[in-house]
Amino acid sequence: MAINLDTIQYVSTADRQLVEHFLNTQPHHNHDRILEEAEYKGIFNRNIDHFVDENDWQLISTPNYPISKSLFFWLARFLSGACDPDDRLRVQVMANTNQKRLADIHTHFGGNASPEFIYNQALDRVGPSALNPNNWGEAIDISAAVYTDYHTFQKRPLDDVIRDAVVNKTLPAEIFIPPSDLIRWGQEAKRQLNIASQDGSIPEDTLDRYGAILKRHLDDFADIATYRAPINPELRDGNELADFLGVYRFASTFVERETNANVFTAAIWDAMKNFSEQGVGYVEMRLALPEIAQATAAYPGVPPDIAVNTLVNDIYSRAAEAIQNANKKLIAEGLDPVDLRLIAQISRRASRKPDNLLQAKAIVLFLENHPEHAHWIVGIDGGSAEVNEPPQLYKEHFKIIQEYNHTVPSGQQLGITWHQGEDFTDTNIFGALLRLRDVVEMGASRIGHALAAGIDPLLYALKPFTMPIDEYIRFLDDEMTQNYATPVPPCVEGALPNPKEEKERVITLKDAGFRWVAGHYPGGAELEQFVTAVRERQKFFLTMINKRGIPIELNPTSNMQIVTGSFDNHPLPFFLNEGARITINTDDAGIFATSSTKELNIAQRIGGLDQTALDAIVDEGFRSSFAVSVRGESLEHLRD
């Protein structure tokens, strides 16, 4: 006899309708039978605790009525009444996409870790009150002036870096609590809770109180370990990426910059369990390559190149092992494994060219010496700050990867993706578009963000800008050679309307020692012409990448927080209208408090996507992966 959803406690009418919709969209599922088996096994009455029993799943999923373990996990939670809004959203996306698995091809190791994971690491490892530093290698001193401030690029204590990143931006000054205080208070609360838990005479309400205190400190910690840019546009000062990188530096302190095997293994497990529970089957995660300072600290007295090579070997060998062990653990817990691959991320800092050149060479040397690990490392990327980092500075890095690719089989080759067009406060919109074209001409396989290619020009009206004088000369050359239909209204101070005459004027300024030009974007009577000119040049770039089949990696929440200021300003609709290949990803799920399903839901809303269009974007994530597009693998087994 079929189970009536109306008889299930704690499930709202809207939720029942959603489950009916979900089950009815699964062509191979007899939904009455699934419900009967689930009721028989007591799933609706059980306290679901993020663990799925293998036997339960096997009774529900059969060759005739297959259902993935991760999808079963969320459905069980959902029907049990133990779901929260995020759970509901996951089932909604699963139903609407008619897909069992998702792909996330733009995410970062350091920014993906959950606030809970980082907090527990901090309690165990930070300061003289660290609870269990020996288990993780050693204690961390966050009061030392060794943490990069991405506003000044100076080394400062972590409390100061976070304060500058969040105070009066994401948090009012009067409620900001320095990380060191939150960690110290949490250590004391957890120490008291541990003592009380071992004392059988302590009343239950006392234990609850200690637990509530610890939870409050965790919530406060999450406020500074996640990034939310100001909603009020008047509070946005153009430094949102620098603020975000400060928060990222905080999170990565406990994850990405670690060389301890226990930390690394635990962080990989935290990431992969979260992906599996979200129904994500394929991931390409950026893992930062070590810098010289980190490598020589790990191997004192060793020459920098050998130290970097050795640490790259240690980190990436350990990563491959941790991924495999995490998948064994996922299967043992009845969850779907995750095909997690790594993208080696170089430190994009022109002032650190010796670092990032060694990084590019080190990852190639590692793969040449250890081809057995090539499966896990599928690409390279340039991350961190984009300002004052034009892609032409990295031609040699691209060449190193391309020469490696010419010497190995396709199954070991590396794709090249590049963060570009996200933050261009050191140039104007036209310079940003030139840089995007440079990335394409240099041989990128994908582009991360590329917001400059689609952002609404109206957002820039009347705003000031500066631009490197050499880049302005390039812009003038481009204007004279491309024969655009709509000329750009003069917007540099003192600019002449004729590009040839303007170039002569600017060369004279350069010869006199000027290195920058300044100006304002047009407004008033010239605004319409400016908007048309920008759109024409954006379409020129999109046509270029469409012809070459280069996808754009979008991350809606990240894009909104750092650049657009609202989802209404997101360029996704423009990109789709121009036929661009688009993937939807999380960027930094832990720092932005998001998930793949949340991002797809946002994309569906801002893009006005029907089910067919949403399915196509999900499919594009797999198709654009380096496993498929560079190495020719098939990932269909992840989606059956």
C-alpha positions, 0 to 999 in steps of 0.5 A: 500500500502506498504511503500518503505524504499527508500522514508524515509528521513535521513536513509542510504542505509545500514540502510535501508538494516538493517531494512529490515533484522530486519523485515524479521527475525521476523517470526510473523511480516508482515513488510509491515504492520508495516511500513504502520502503522508507516508511518500512525502514523507519526513516521518517521516525529516525533522528538523521545525523548526517549518516546513511546506513548502507543497508537502508540505501540498498533497500531503497535503491535497486537496479530497477529503481536506482537512487544515488546515496547522496540523493537518498541522504538528503531525501531521508533528512527531508522527509524525516522533518530534520531538514533546514532551508538549505536541505530544502534548497538542495532537494529543490535543485535536484528536482529542478535539474533532474540531475543526480550529481553536480560539478564545481570546477572553481573552488579553493581549498583554503576558502572551502573549509567550513567555519566549524572546521577552522574554529576547531582547528583554532581551538586546538592550535592557537596560542598558549591555551591551545587544547591539542597542538601536538595532534596537528604538529605545533601551535600557531601564533596569530599575534606574530606580524607574519600575515599579509594585509592585502590593502598594504601588502605588509605583514601584520598580526592576524587580528589586525588583518581581520579588523581592517577587512571587516570593521565597519564593512561587514561588522560594526566596530562596536561588536567586532571581537578580535579572533584571538579573543574568540579563540581564547574564550572558546578554548576555556569554554571547551576545556570546561565542557570537557572537564564537566563531561567527564564528571558524572556528577555535573548536572545536565543543565550545566553541560548544556550551558557550557555547550551553549557558550561554546556555540555562541563563540562559534557563531561569533567566530563564523561572523569573521570567518565568512565574508559579506560585503556591505549591502549599502553601496555607499559603504563599498569602497572598491576594496572588497577583493582586498577585504575578502582576501584578508578573510581568506588569509585567516581561513587559509592559515588553518588549512592551505598554508599547512604542511602537517599531514594530519591537518591536510588529511582532515581538511580534505575530508571536511571538504569532500564530505560536504561536497558528497552531502551536497550531491556534487560528484566532480570538483576541481579545487585550487590548491596554492603552491608553496612560496619560497618563504614557506618552503625554506621555513619547512626545510631550513638551510636548503636552497630555495628551488630545492625547498620549493620542489620538495614541499610541492612533492610532499603537499601534492603527494599527500593530497592525492593520498588524502583524496583516495582515503576520503573516498574510501571513508565516504563509501564506508559511511554510505555516501557517494564518492567525489571525483576531486581533482586539483588545480595548482595555483601560483601566487600572482604577485609581480613582486614575487616573480622568483616565487611563482616561476619556481612554483610553475616549474616545481609542479611540472617537475613533480608531474614529470617525476611522478606521473602516477599522480597526474590523474589528480592534478588537472590544471594551473591557475593564477589567483590572489590579487588581480590589481597591478598583475596584468596577464602579460607578466605571466607569459613565461608561466603559461609557456612552462605549462604548454611546453610540458603538455607537448611532452606528455600524453593527453591524459597527463596534460594540464589545462590553464584557467586564470582569474581575470576581469574580477577586480580591475581598480588599477585600470578602466573597463577598456583596459580590463577587456584588453587583459581578458583578451591577453589571457585568451591569446596566451592560451587559457582553456577557461577564465575565472570570473571575467565579469568585465566582459559583461558588467553593466556599463551604467554602473561606472557612469561618472566614476573616476579611474586611473590607468597605466599609461602603456595600457592606455596606449595599447587601448588607443592602438586597438581603437585604431585597428579594430574599426569599432562602430561606436567610438569611446567618448574621451574620458581621460583628462585632457584627451583629444577626440582623435585616437591618433592625435591622442596617442601622440599626446600621451607618448609625449607625457610618457617621455616626460616621465608620466606612468599613469593617466586619470579620468572619469567615465562619461555621464550626461549626454555622452552616457548612451554612447559610452554604454554602447561602446562598452557593450560593443567591446564586451561582445567583441571579446565574447565572440572571441571566446565563443569561437575558441570554445572557452568557458567562463567560470561564474560564482554568483555569490562571490561575484555579488559580494566582491564586484556587482553589489547585488544579484540584479547587476550580475552579468549572467543574463548578458553572457547567456544572451551572447551565447557564452559557455557558462559554468556555475561554481562556489569559489569559496563555499566556507567563506561565502557560506554557500553551496553548489545548489545555492549557487545554481538556485541563484543562477536560475533566479537571476538568469530567468532559467527554465529547467532545460537551461538549468540542465544545460548549465549543470551539464556545462560544468562537467563538459568544461572540466579539464578532465573532459575538455583537456584530457578527453575523459568521460565523467558520465559514470558520475551522473548515472 
